[in-house]
Amino acid sequence: HGGADASAYCQRKLPDVLKQHWRAGEEENSFKEAFIAVDKKYLSKRNDDGTTALVAVYDNDNRKLWVANAGDSRAVLV
């Protein structure tokens, strides 16, 4: 994907951006909005390289797990 810069950027920025976009009951849209926001911000400052992403959010109080991916990353829960 053109180097490690895009993945390092997402690793640093995505957790905080996801927290800003997180809305209970709208988890799917929250993930999409956060992925798009990080992508736009990264591309506005850097070249056009990219990365995949795999994110898991666990709600300990309600014992729910949400998993989302961008690109060709996938998760398997065992």
Secondary structure, 3 states (H helix, E strand, C coil): CCCCHHHHHHHHHHHHHHHHHCCCCCHHHHHHHHHHHHHHHHHHHCCCCCCCEEEEEEECCCCEEEEEEECCCCCCCC
